[in-house]
Amino acid sequence: MAGASRRLRGTSVVKVPEMDARVRFGVGLPQLLDPELVARFARRAERLGFAHVWTLDAVVGSATSHAPALEGMHALTFAAAVTERIGLGTAVIVLPRRLPVLLAKELATVDRFSGGRLIAGVGLGYDDEQTAAGLGYPSGRRVLRLTEGIEVMRALWTQEEASFDGELFRFAGVRMGPKPLQSPHPPLWIGAGHPNALRRAVRLGDGWIGAGSSSTEAFLEQAPIVKAALREPRRDVSSFALAKRIYIAVENTEARARAALTPLLDGFYGRDGLTASVAVCGPVERCAHELQRLVDAGATDLLLHPLHDPLGQLEALADVAASVRPRAGKTLRGP
C-alpha cells in the first residue's frame, strides 16, 4: 500500500507507512444499491493509497447470488469513472458462464475507460451445472470452456484479424476493436484451488487468486504448488501475482467482529459456518497477524473484502495494512 496521509477519528493525521512494493493491498468494492456510497468508497480507497478495488462476479445462479449484489463489471466501470489512479479488478468472473467473445469486448472497454487500470480475474467457479443449464448458461466441459475462453480472449486482444481453432470455439478473420489499452492485454489472474487448477493457472495466467471462501490454511497449502509450477517453465516469476481474497471484519473484539460479519458472509454464499472457517476477524493487531501469515507465505497481493459498515471498515483496513510487515527476500522463493 502506497504511503498516504489520512485523518483518523478526530483531527489528527496519521502517515500510513510505505509498504514493500511486492506486497499490495486491495479492497472489495461494496456492490450495493447506493451509487454515492460506491463512489465515496472508491475515491477514499484511492486517497488512502490502496493498490486496487475489486468486485465479485454476481450473476444470477452463481455461488454468490444468495444475497443482492450489483453486477461486478458494471460496478467496476462506475468506480473507474470516479477515480483516477487506483487499479480495478474482478475476482473472479466465472468464465464458463460467459461467452468469451463478448467478455473480451467488455473487458477491453473497461480497460479503455479506466486508462489501462484493469486486472481481469477469471476462474471455473463453483456453480451447479444443472442450475446453470436451466438458466440458459453454457454448460458442460467447464475446464475446456475456461482454457479455450482465455485463448479466445487473448487472440481477440492481440491479433488484428483474430483466428482460433478449438473444440468449442472456431473462427477466422475476426476483427475486434478497440483493443485494450494495456499491451498486450490486461493481466489475467486466475482463481483456482485444486492442485491441477493451480498448475493450470500458472500455465495460462499472469497471476493466481486464492478464493475468499477458502481459508488461510488453504493458501498456505496451495502457494507451494504454485511456486513449484512457476519454476518448471523457467518463466519470469517476478511478474506473476500470488493473491488472496480475504473476508475481513475489524472491531474492538473478535466476538464483535464475527457477530457483524457472520450473517452477511454466511448469507451471501448460503453456507452456514463459512465465516468461522475462512474469515479474518478482530482488532487491528489480530487481523494484521493473520494477514502476515499470508505475506510470509509469498502473497504479493491481499484483497481485503469487508461486508459491513463499508466506509468505517475501509479506514480500519488502512490501519491493518499499515501494521503488516513487508516480506523479506525474493518474491517467490521455493517451498
C-alpha positions in Angstrom: 0.0 0.0 0.0 1.5 3.3 -1.0 2.3 6.0 1.6 -0.6 8.3 2.2 -1.8 10.7 4.9 -5.2 10.1 6.4 -7.4 11.6 9.1 -8.5 9.3 11.9 -11.5 9.8 14.2 -10.8 13.4 15.0 -8.3 15.9 13.8 -5.0 14.1 13.9 -3.4 13.0 10.7 -1.5 9.7 10.6 1.0 8.8 7.9 0.4 5.3 6.5 3.9 3.7 6.1 5.3 2.9 2.7 4.9 -0.8 2.2 7.2 -3.1 0.2 6.1 -2.8 -3.4 5.9 -6.5 -3.7 3.0 -6.6 -1.2 0.0 -4.7 -2.5 -3.3 -4.2 -0.7 -6.7 -4.0 -2.4 -10.2 -3.7 -1.1 -13.5 -5.1 -2.1 -15.9 -2.5 -3.5 -19.4 -2.5 -1.9 -21.7 -3.8 -4.7 -24.7 -2.1 -3.1 -27.6 -0.1 -4.5 -26.3 3.3 -3.2 -24.2 4.8 -6.0 -23.0 7.6 -3.8 -21.6 5.1 -1.2 -19.8 3.2 -4.0 -18.3 6.4 -5.3 -17.2 7.6 -1.9 -15.7 4.2 -1.1 -13.7 4.1 -4.4 -12.4 7.7 -4.0 -11.5 7.2 -0.4 -9.7 3.9 -1.2 -7.6 5.8 -3.8 -6.8 8.6 -1.4 -5.7 6.1 1.3 -3.2 4.5 -1.1 -4.8 1.1 -1.7 -3.4 -0.5 -4.8 -6.8 -1.6 -6.3 -10.5 -2.0 -5.7 -12.2 -5.3 -6.6 -15.7 -6.6 -7.5 -17.1 -10.1 -7.4 -18.9 -11.9 -10.2 -22.6 -11.9 -9.1 -24.5 -13.4 -11.9 -27.9 -15.0 -11.2 -27.5 -18.6 -10.1 -23.8 -18.2 -9.0 -22.4 -19.2 -5.6 -22.6 -15.5 -4.5 -26.1 -14.9 -5.7 -27.8 -15.7 -2.4 -27.9 -12.0 -1.4 -28.5 -8.9 -3.5 -25.4 -7.5 -5.2 -24.8 -5.4 -8.2 -23.2 -6.9 -11.3 -19.5 -6.7 -10.7 -18.1 -5.4 -14.0 -20.7 -2.6 -14.2 -19.9 -1.6 -10.6 -16.2 -1.6 -11.6 -16.9 0.6 -14.6 -18.7 3.1 -12.3 -15.7 3.1 -9.9 -13.4 3.8 -12.9 -15.4 6.9 -13.7 -14.9 8.4 -10.2 -11.2 7.6 -9.7 -8.0 8.4 -11.5 -5.2 6.0 -10.4 -6.3 3.1 -8.4 -6.3 -0.4 -10.0 -9.6 -2.1 -10.8 -10.0 -5.9 -10.6 -12.6 -8.6 -11.0 -12.3 -11.6 -8.6 -13.3 -13.7 -10.3 -15.5 -13.9 -13.4 -16.8 -17.4 -13.9 -15.6 -17.8 -17.4 -17.6 -21.0 -18.3 -20.8 -19.0 -17.7 -19.8 -16.3 -20.2 -19.3 -16.1 -24.0 -15.6 -15.2 -24.3 -16.0 -13.2 -27.5 -18.4 -10.8 -25.7 -16.4 -10.8 -22.5 -13.3 -9.8 -24.4 -15.1 -6.8 -25.8 -16.5 -5.8 -22.4 -13.1 -6.1 -20.6 -11.4 -4.2 -23.3 -14.0 -1.4 -22.9 -13.4 -1.2 -19.1 -9.6 -1.1 -19.7 -10.1 1.7 -22.2 -12.4 3.8 -20.0 -10.2 3.3 -16.9 -7.0 4.4 -18.7 -5.5 0.9 -18.5 -6.1 0.1 -14.9 -7.9 -3.3 -15.2 -6.9 -6.7 -13.8 -9.2 -9.4 -15.2 -9.7 -12.2 -12.8 -11.3 -15.4 -14.2 -12.0 -18.9 -13.0 -14.1 -22.0 -13.1 -16.4 -21.1 -10.2 -18.5 -23.5 -8.2 -21.8 -23.2 -10.0 -24.2 -26.2 -10.2 -24.3 -27.4 -13.8 -28.0 -28.3 -13.7 -28.9 -24.9 -12.4 -26.7 -23.2 -14.9 -28.2 -25.1 -17.8 -31.7 -24.3 -16.6 -30.9 -20.6 -16.6 -29.5 -20.8 -20.2 -25.8 -20.6 -19.4 -23.4 -22.6 -21.4 -22.9 -25.9 -19.6 -20.6 -28.9 -19.8 -16.9 -29.2 -20.3 -16.2 -26.4 -17.8 -12.4 -26.8 -17.9 -12.3 -26.6 -21.6 -14.6 -23.6 -21.6 -12.1 -21.9 -19.3 -8.9 -22.8 -21.2 -10.3 -22.1 -24.6 -12.1 -19.0 -23.4 -8.8 -17.5 -22.2 -7.2 -18.3 -25.5 -10.1 -16.8 -27.4 -9.9 -13.5 -25.5 -6.1 -13.3 -25.9 -6.5 -13.9 -29.7 -9.1 -11.1 -30.0 -7.0 -8.7 -27.9 -3.7 -9.3 -29.7 -4.5 -10.1 -33.3 -5.8 -7.6 -35.9 -7.7 -10.4 -37.6 -8.1 -13.0 -34.9 -8.3 -16.7 -35.6 -8.9 -19.6 -33.3 -9.5 -23.3 -34.0 -10.6 -25.1 -30.9 -13.1 -27.8 -29.9 -15.8 -25.4 -28.7 -14.8 -22.1 -30.5 -13.7 -21.7 -34.1 -13.4 -18.5 -36.1 -11.1 -16.8 -38.6 -10.5 -13.2 -39.7 -12.5 -11.7 -36.8 -11.7 -8.1 -36.1 -12.3 -6.6 -32.6 -11.6 -3.0 -31.8 -10.6 -1.0 -30.0 -8.1 -3.2 -28.3 -7.4 -3.0 -24.6 -5.2 0.0 -23.6 -2.7 -2.3 -21.8 -0.4 -4.2 -24.1 -0.6 -7.0 -24.9 -3.8 -7.1 -22.8 -4.9 -6.6 -19.1 -3.3 -9.0 -16.7 -5.3 -12.2 -16.4 -5.3 -13.6 -12.8 -6.9 -17.0 -12.4 -8.9 -18.2 -9.4 -8.0 -21.8 -8.5 -7.8 -24.2 -5.6 -7.4 -27.8 -6.8 -3.7 -28.7 -7.4 -4.4 -29.3 -11.1 -6.2 -26.0 -11.4 -3.2 -24.2 -9.6 -0.8 -25.6 -12.2 -3.2 -24.6 -14.9 -3.3 -21.0 -13.5 0.5 -20.9 -13.9 0.3 -22.1 -17.5 -2.4 -19.8 -18.6 -2.4 -16.7 -16.4 -0.4 -13.7 -15.2 -1.4 -14.4 -11.6 -3.3 -16.6 -9.2 -6.1 -15.6 -6.8 -6.9 -17.7 -3.7 -10.7 -17.7 -3.1 -12.2 -15.6 -0.4 -14.3 -18.6 0.5 -11.2 -20.5 1.3 -9.1 -20.3 4.5 -5.6 -19.0 5.2 -4.5 -22.6 5.8 -5.7 -23.5 2.2 -3.5 -20.7 0.8 -0.5 -22.0 2.8 -1.0 -25.4 1.3 -1.6 -24.1 -2.2 1.1 -21.5 -2.5 4.0 -24.0 -2.7 2.2 -25.8 -5.5 2.0 -22.5 -7.5 5.7 -21.7 -6.7 6.8 -25.2 -7.9 4.8 -24.8 -11.1 6.4 -21.4 -11.7 9.8 -22.9 -11.7 9.1 -25.6 -14.3 8.8 -23.4 -17.4 11.6 -21.2 -16.2 9.4 -18.1 -16.6 9.9 -14.7 -15.1 8.3 -15.3 -11.7 8.7 -11.7 -10.5 5.7 -10.6 -12.7 3.4 -13.4 -11.5 0.9 -12.3 -8.8 0.1 -14.6 -5.9 -3.1 -13.0 -4.5 -5.6 -14.0 -1.7 -9.0 -12.6 -1.3 -10.0 -12.3 2.4 -13.3 -11.6 4.0 -12.5 -9.4 7.0 -14.1 -7.5 9.8 -12.2 -5.2 12.1 -13.7 -4.4 15.5 -12.5 -3.9 19.1 -13.0 -7.6 19.8 -13.1 -10.7 17.8 -16.5 -11.6 19.1 -18.0 -8.3 17.9 -16.3 -8.6 14.5 -17.6 -12.1 14.0 -21.1 -11.1 15.1 -21.1 -8.3 12.5 -19.7 -10.4 9.6 -21.3 -13.9 10.1 -24.9 -13.2 9.0 -23.7 -11.3 5.9 -21.0 -13.7 4.7 -22.8 -16.9 5.6 -25.9 -15.5 3.9 -24.0 -14.2 0.9 -22.9 -17.8 0.0 -25.8 -19.6 1.6 -23.3 -21.6 3.7 -23.7 -21.7 7.5 -20.3 -21.7 9.3 -18.4 -20.1 6.4 -17.3 -17.1 8.4 -16.0 -19.2 11.2 -13.8 -21.2 8.8 -12.4 -18.6 6.4 -12.8 -15.0 7.7 -10.3 -12.8 9.5 -12.0 -11.1 12.4 -10.9 -9.0 15.4 -8.9 -5.9 16.4 -6.3 -4.3 14.1 -3.4 -6.2 15.6 -5.0 -9.6 15.3 -6.1 -9.1 11.7 -2.6 -7.9 10.8 -1.1 -11.0 12.4 -3.3 -13.2 10.3 -2.5 -11.3 7.1 1.2 -11.6 8.0 1.0 -15.3 7.6 -0.2 -14.9 4.0 2.6 -12.4 3.3 5.2 -14.6 4.8 4.0 -17.5 2.6 4.6 -15.4 -0.6 1.4 -13.4 -1.2 2.1 -10.4 -3.4 -1.5 -9.1 -3.3 -4.1 -9.2 -0.5 -7.6 -8.3 -1.5 -9.5 -7.3 1.7 -13.2 -7.6 1.5 -15.4 -6.1 4.2 -19.2 -6.6 4.1 -20.5 -4.4 6.9 -20.0 -0.6 7.5 -18.0 -0.2 4.3 -16.6 3.3 4.9 -15.8 2.6 8.6 -14.1 -0.7 7.7 -12.1 1.0 4.9 -10.5 3.3 7.5 -9.8 0.3 9.8 -8.3 -1.7 6.9 -5.8 1.0 6.2 -4.7 0.6 9.8 -4.4 -3.2 9.3 -2.4 -2.8 6.1 0.0 -0.4 7.8 0.6 -2.9 10.5 1.7 -5.8 8.2 5.4 -6.1 7.8 7.0 -6.3 4.3 8.1 -9.7 3.3 11.9 -10.3 3.4 13.7 -11.9 0.5 12.7 -12.5 -3.1 9.1 -12.6 -4.2 8.9 -16.3 -5.0 11.3 -18.4 -3.0 10.9 -22.2 -3.2 8.5 -24.0 -0.9 
